[in-house]
Amino acid sequence: MTIKTLDSTVVYQNPWMSVREDKIERESGNQGIYGVVDKPDCAVIIAIDNGVIHLVQQYRYAVSETFWELPQGAWESNPNASHLSLAKGELQEETGLIAGSMTYVGKQFIAYGFLNQTCHIYLATDLTQGEPSHDSEEEDLIAGEFTVAEFERMIIDGEIQDVVTTAAWGLAKLKGMI
């Protein structure tokens, strides 16, 4: 199916994202609109060694709750950085961990019904502890270690509700990487 964009207008923009409204025409000639959120690519890191997985916890303003999740993020100030550099940087920034090995798991879209952001998934192993370097938006972020069994129980019990975390874990597990 081909959809033709007739007009595109940015209706909101900040340093982390922009929102645009596209006037479109379908093959049938019917017209409509799409709201699209433009964000730079992100990375999510499954940091695991010796049966221990490293998670971060922070308050998520949009849902007014605090959750555990895999380290993840984007570099809005450097959107052209390689996703490997981004993954290494986010892991160190959020947890202080430096990975001796970073294996690419794959990529997924987070919510392609309205968001064009691609999430690159990495498996980080051979970990060395360093110092985290949180940015100002992460002042409440804490890191924690869990057994794989406890992590999977947290997903099943709904303690972990982040779709990026659960999708990344599922893809890596289905590929036999963990």
C-alpha positions as CSV (number, residue, x, y, z in Angstrom):
1,M,0.0,0.0,0.0
2,T,1.3,3.4,-0.9
3,I,0.4,6.5,1.1
4,K,1.3,9.9,-0.3
5,T,2.3,12.7,1.9
6,L,0.5,15.9,0.8
7,D,1.8,18.2,3.6
8,S,3.9,18.0,6.7
9,T,3.9,20.5,9.6
10,V,6.0,20.3,12.8
11,V,3.5,21.1,15.6
12,Y,5.9,20.7,18.5
13,Q,9.6,20.5,19.0
14,N,12.1,20.3,22.0
15,P,15.7,19.0,22.3
16,W,14.5,15.4,22.6
17,M,11.8,15.0,19.9
18,S,9.5,16.7,17.4
19,V,5.9,16.0,16.6
20,R,4.6,16.5,13.1
21,E,1.2,16.3,11.5
22,D,1.2,14.8,8.0
23,K,-1.8,15.3,5.7
24,I,-1.9,12.1,3.6
25,E,-3.7,10.5,0.7
26,R,-4.3,6.7,0.4
27,E,-4.4,4.8,-2.8
28,S,-8.1,5.0,-2.8
29,G,-8.0,8.8,-2.8
30,N,-9.2,9.1,0.8
31,Q,-7.3,11.7,2.7
32,G,-6.4,11.7,6.4
33,I,-3.8,12.7,8.9
34,Y,-1.0,11.0,10.7
35,G,0.7,12.3,13.9
36,V,4.3,11.3,13.9
37,V,6.9,11.6,16.7
38,D,10.4,11.9,15.4
39,K,13.2,10.8,17.8
40,P,16.8,9.8,17.2
41,D,17.7,6.1,17.4
42,C,18.2,4.6,20.8
43,A,20.1,1.7,22.3
44,V,19.2,-0.8,25.0
45,I,21.8,-2.9,26.7
46,I,21.4,-6.3,28.2
47,A,24.4,-6.3,30.6
48,I,24.8,-9.7,32.0
49,D,27.7,-11.7,33.5
50,N,27.7,-14.9,35.6
51,G,23.9,-15.1,35.8
52,V,23.6,-11.5,37.0
53,I,21.8,-8.9,35.0
54,H,22.2,-5.2,35.5
55,L,19.1,-2.9,35.6
56,V,18.4,0.7,36.3
57,Q,15.5,2.2,38.1
58,Q,14.1,5.7,37.6
59,Y,10.9,7.7,37.9
60,R,9.0,7.8,34.6
61,Y,7.1,11.1,34.6
62,A,4.6,10.3,31.8
63,V,3.1,7.4,33.9
64,S,4.0,8.8,37.4
65,E,5.8,5.6,38.6
66,T,9.2,4.3,39.2
67,F,10.3,1.1,37.3
68,W,13.3,-1.2,36.8
69,E,14.4,-1.5,33.2
70,L,17.5,-2.3,31.1
71,P,19.9,0.6,30.6
72,Q,18.8,2.5,27.5
73,G,18.7,5.9,25.8
74,A,19.5,8.1,22.9
75,W,22.0,10.9,22.3
76,E,19.9,13.8,21.1
77,S,23.0,16.0,21.1
78,N,24.8,13.5,18.8
79,P,22.2,11.7,16.8
80,N,24.7,10.6,14.1
81,A,26.9,8.6,16.6
82,S,27.1,4.9,15.8
83,H,24.6,2.8,17.7
84,L,27.6,0.8,19.2
85,S,29.1,4.0,20.6
86,L,25.7,4.9,21.9
87,A,25.2,1.6,23.6
88,K,28.7,1.7,25.2
89,G,28.1,5.2,26.3
90,E,24.6,4.6,27.8
91,L,25.8,1.6,29.7
92,Q,28.7,3.5,31.3
93,E,26.6,6.6,31.9
94,E,23.8,4.8,33.7
95,T,25.6,2.0,35.5
96,G,29.3,2.7,35.3
97,L,29.9,-0.6,33.6
98,I,32.4,-1.1,30.8
99,A,31.8,-4.1,28.6
100,G,34.7,-6.2,27.3
101,S,32.3,-7.6,24.7
102,M,29.3,-5.9,23.0
103,T,27.3,-8.2,20.7
104,Y,24.6,-6.8,18.4
105,V,21.3,-8.6,19.0
106,G,19.2,-6.7,16.5
107,K,16.9,-3.7,16.1
108,Q,13.2,-3.1,16.8
109,F,10.8,-0.3,16.5
110,I,9.3,0.8,19.8
111,A,5.8,2.0,18.7
112,Y,5.8,2.3,14.9
113,G,2.2,3.3,14.8
114,F,3.2,6.9,15.7
115,L,7.0,6.8,16.6
116,N,9.8,6.4,14.0
117,Q,12.6,5.7,16.6
118,T,14.6,2.5,16.1
119,C,16.0,0.8,19.1
120,H,19.3,-1.1,18.7
121,I,19.8,-4.0,21.1
122,Y,23.2,-5.1,22.5
123,L,24.3,-7.9,24.8
124,A,27.2,-6.6,27.0
125,T,29.4,-9.2,28.8
126,D,32.8,-9.3,30.4
127,L,31.8,-6.4,32.6
128,T,34.1,-4.1,34.6
129,Q,32.7,-1.7,37.2
130,G,33.6,2.0,36.8
131,E,31.8,5.2,37.8
132,P,28.5,6.2,36.3
133,S,28.1,9.7,34.9
134,H,24.4,10.5,35.0
135,D,23.1,13.4,33.0
136,S,20.8,16.0,34.6
137,E,17.6,14.1,33.6
138,E,18.9,11.0,35.4
139,E,19.5,12.5,38.9
140,D,17.2,9.9,40.5
141,L,18.5,6.9,38.5
142,I,19.9,4.0,40.5
143,A,21.5,0.8,39.3
144,G,20.9,-2.7,40.6
145,E,21.9,-6.3,40.1
146,F,19.5,-9.2,39.8
147,T,19.7,-12.9,39.1
148,V,18.3,-13.8,35.7
149,A,15.6,-15.9,37.4
150,E,14.6,-12.8,39.6
151,F,14.6,-10.6,36.5
152,E,12.3,-12.9,34.6
153,R,10.0,-13.2,37.6
154,M,9.8,-9.4,37.7
155,I,8.7,-9.4,34.1
156,I,6.1,-12.1,34.7
157,D,4.8,-10.4,37.8
158,G,4.5,-7.0,36.1
159,E,7.2,-5.3,38.1
160,I,9.0,-4.6,34.8
161,Q,6.6,-3.1,32.4
162,D,9.0,-1.4,29.9
163,V,8.3,-2.8,26.4
164,V,11.9,-2.1,25.3
165,T,13.2,-4.2,28.1
166,T,10.9,-7.1,27.6
167,A,11.3,-7.1,23.8
168,A,15.0,-6.9,23.9
169,W,15.2,-9.8,26.4
170,G,12.7,-11.8,24.3
171,L,14.7,-11.3,21.1
172,A,18.0,-12.2,22.7
173,K,16.5,-15.2,24.3
174,L,14.8,-16.4,21.2
175,K,18.1,-16.1,19.3
176,G,19.8,-18.3,21.9
177,M,22.2,-15.5,22.9
178,I,21.2,-15.8,26.6
